[in-house]
Amino acid sequence: MHKIVGCVFVLAAVVAAAGCSKDEAKAAAAPGPLVGKLEALAGKACACTDAACADGVGAEVVTLGQSAGAIADADLPALQAAQAKIDRCLSAHEPALVAYTKLTDEVCACKDKKCAEKVAKKVSAWAAELKQSRRKLRPGDARLVMEEQGKRGAACFEQHGVAIPQ
């Protein structure tokens, strides 16, 4: 009987200790308040229906970033995911990126080299116009152009043996 009571006591102590470590682990894994704020802005960005709203949310993101202070390493993946969502949603209201996405879609729909060459000229004109306007894309928009649309467009140009426009 003493052995059973002793075993139950030891088992209860182990369970209690495990419970403490789970609570500590939860506390350590709980995201900081910045994560919640940026995720809320991501939701707000995706609800935008016009450029004015997108610009306003973009300004809020900048303000939040400027006041963020130290950021815990554990929060970085969640913050990066929220920022990527913001970038995707706000890019739908950036005219230069919308135009580039249409050009990418156009070249990927091409059935032959002649079509791809025609789109390549349009992409070059788009790039020249963007440069001439001196308009700067937000870093998130620039990343979307280069990483997502740029890679997709490049693959479509290469498929038709057409040099990637600069």
C-alpha positions as CSV (number, residue, x, y, z in Angstrom):
1,M,0.0,0.0,0.0
2,H,2.8,2.4,0.8
3,K,4.4,1.6,-2.5
4,I,1.2,2.4,-4.4
5,V,0.7,5.7,-2.5
6,G,4.4,6.5,-3.1
7,C,4.1,5.7,-6.8
8,V,0.9,7.8,-7.0
9,F,2.7,10.7,-5.2
10,V,5.8,10.4,-7.6
11,L,3.4,10.2,-10.6
12,A,1.6,13.3,-9.4
13,A,4.8,15.2,-8.9
14,V,6.0,14.3,-12.4
15,V,2.6,15.4,-13.9
16,A,2.8,18.6,-11.9
17,A,6.3,19.3,-13.0
18,A,5.4,18.5,-16.6
19,G,2.4,20.9,-16.2
20,C,4.8,23.7,-15.1
21,S,7.1,23.1,-18.0
22,K,4.2,23.1,-20.4
23,D,3.0,26.5,-19.0
24,E,6.6,27.8,-19.2
25,A,6.8,26.5,-22.8
26,K,3.5,28.1,-23.7
27,A,4.7,31.4,-22.2
28,A,7.9,31.2,-24.1
29,A,6.1,30.3,-27.4
30,A,3.3,33.0,-26.9
31,P,3.8,35.6,-29.6
32,G,4.6,39.1,-28.6
33,P,2.1,41.9,-29.0
34,L,3.7,43.1,-32.2
35,V,2.6,39.8,-33.9
36,G,-1.0,40.4,-33.1
37,K,-0.8,44.0,-34.3
38,L,0.8,43.1,-37.6
39,E,-1.6,40.2,-38.2
40,A,-4.5,42.7,-37.6
41,L,-3.0,45.0,-40.1
42,A,-2.7,42.1,-42.6
43,G,-6.4,41.5,-42.2
44,K,-7.1,45.2,-42.7
45,A,-4.8,45.2,-45.8
46,C,-6.7,42.3,-47.4
47,A,-10.0,44.1,-46.8
48,C,-8.9,47.1,-48.8
49,T,-10.8,47.8,-52.0
50,D,-8.9,50.8,-53.2
51,A,-5.5,52.5,-53.3
52,A,-6.4,55.0,-50.6
53,C,-7.1,52.3,-48.1
54,A,-3.9,50.4,-49.2
55,D,-1.8,53.5,-48.7
56,G,-3.3,54.1,-45.3
57,V,-2.6,50.6,-44.2
58,G,0.9,50.9,-45.6
59,A,1.4,54.0,-43.5
60,E,0.2,52.2,-40.4
61,V,2.6,49.3,-41.1
62,V,5.5,51.8,-41.3
63,T,4.5,53.5,-38.1
64,L,4.2,50.2,-36.3
65,G,7.6,49.2,-37.6
66,Q,9.2,52.4,-36.4
67,S,7.8,51.9,-32.9
68,A,8.4,48.2,-32.7
69,G,11.5,48.3,-30.5
70,A,13.3,45.0,-29.9
71,I,11.8,42.0,-31.7
72,A,12.0,38.5,-30.2
73,D,13.6,35.9,-32.5
74,A,10.7,33.6,-31.8
75,D,8.3,36.2,-33.3
76,L,10.2,36.5,-36.6
77,P,8.4,33.7,-38.5
78,A,4.9,35.0,-37.6
79,L,5.9,38.6,-38.4
80,Q,7.4,37.6,-41.7
81,A,4.2,35.6,-42.6
82,A,2.0,38.6,-41.7
83,Q,4.2,41.0,-43.7
84,A,4.1,38.7,-46.7
85,K,0.3,38.6,-46.5
86,I,0.2,42.4,-46.2
87,D,2.5,42.7,-49.3
88,R,0.3,40.4,-51.3
89,C,-2.8,42.2,-50.4
90,L,-1.5,45.8,-50.9
91,S,0.2,44.9,-54.2
92,A,-3.3,44.5,-55.7
93,H,-3.6,48.3,-55.4
94,E,-0.2,49.2,-56.8
95,P,-0.8,50.2,-60.5
96,A,2.8,49.4,-61.6
97,L,2.6,45.9,-60.0
98,V,-0.9,45.2,-61.4
99,A,0.5,46.1,-64.9
100,Y,3.5,43.9,-64.4
101,T,1.3,41.0,-63.3
102,K,-0.8,41.4,-66.4
103,L,2.3,41.3,-68.6
104,T,3.5,38.1,-66.8
105,D,0.1,36.6,-67.4
106,E,0.2,37.6,-71.0
107,V,3.6,36.1,-71.7
108,C,2.7,32.9,-69.9
109,A,-0.4,32.6,-72.1
110,C,1.7,32.9,-75.3
111,K,1.7,29.9,-77.6
112,D,4.8,30.9,-79.7
113,K,8.0,32.8,-79.8
114,K,6.5,35.7,-81.8
115,C,3.9,36.4,-79.0
116,A,6.6,36.2,-76.3
117,E,8.8,38.7,-78.2
118,K,5.9,41.1,-78.5
119,V,5.3,40.9,-74.7
120,A,9.1,41.3,-74.0
121,K,8.9,44.7,-75.8
122,K,6.0,45.6,-73.5
123,V,7.9,44.5,-70.4
124,S,10.9,46.6,-71.5
125,A,8.5,49.6,-72.0
126,W,7.0,49.0,-68.6
127,A,10.4,49.0,-67.0
128,A,11.5,52.1,-68.8
129,E,8.3,53.9,-67.8
130,L,8.7,52.9,-64.2
131,K,12.3,54.1,-64.2
132,Q,11.4,57.4,-65.9
133,S,8.6,58.1,-63.4
134,R,11.1,57.7,-60.6
135,R,8.4,56.0,-58.7
136,K,9.8,53.7,-56.1
137,L,8.0,50.5,-55.3
138,R,7.6,49.5,-51.7
139,P,10.1,46.9,-50.7
140,G,7.3,44.3,-50.5
141,D,6.1,45.2,-54.0
142,A,9.7,45.0,-55.3
143,R,10.1,41.6,-53.8
144,L,6.9,40.4,-55.3
145,V,8.0,41.6,-58.7
146,M,11.4,40.0,-58.5
147,E,10.7,36.8,-56.7
148,E,7.2,35.8,-57.7
149,Q,6.2,37.4,-60.9
150,G,9.7,37.8,-62.2
151,K,10.5,34.1,-61.8
152,R,7.2,33.1,-63.4
153,G,7.6,35.5,-66.3
154,A,11.3,34.5,-66.8
155,A,10.2,30.8,-67.0
156,C,7.6,31.7,-69.6
157,F,10.1,33.8,-71.7
158,E,12.7,31.0,-71.5
159,Q,10.1,28.4,-72.6
160,H,9.8,30.3,-75.9
161,G,13.5,31.0,-76.3
162,V,13.1,34.7,-75.7
163,A,15.7,36.7,-73.7
164,I,14.3,38.0,-70.4
165,P,13.6,41.7,-70.8
166,Q,15.6,44.1,-68.7
